[in-house]
C-alpha cells in the first residue's frame, strides 16, 4: 500500500521537514515461531558462534546465513530432537560485515542479525 514517510531534522538553525509517499509491496509473509527462543552468541563475533534454539517443534530446521544483499552465504539442515538444540557455526571464512541468520521449519521462521568482525 501507499504510506507517507516524514523526516524532520532539527538543529540550532531550526527545523526542516520532508515527506515522501512510498509504495510498499509485501512479497512474502511468514509465520514467526511462538514460544521459541533463538540465541546467537557471541555477537559480534570474529569466528565461531553458537546458535541455540529452545522450544518450538521437533524436526528439521533449515539454517541460512545471508549477507546484506540477501545472498545465501552458508546453509545447512539440522535436526531438532529435544527441547533445546545448539548448533556451532564457523564464520571465520567469511568477510567482516552484517549478516542475517534465518532458522526455518514447517512451523515458521526466526530471524536474527549478527555482526562478523
PELIN-V258891 format. One line per field, one symbol per residue. phi: phi as a letter, one per 30 degrees, with the letter a starting at -180 (. if undefined). psi: psi as a letter, one per 20 degrees, with the letter a starting at -180 (. if undefined). A space follows every 10 residues. Layout:
phi=???
psi=???
This chain:
phi=.cbccccccb bddkcbbbbb dbcccdcabb dddchbccbb bdbdbcadbc cbcbihcckd bccbccddci ddcbaacbcc cbdbbcbdbc cdccddlcbb cccbbddlbb bbcbccd
psi=rpqppppppp aiibqpppqq pqopppiqpq pqpqkppppp qqorqjepqp ppppbbqpap pooqpqaijj pphqqqpqpo iahpppoqoo jhjqqqaprp ppoqahibqp pqqqpp.
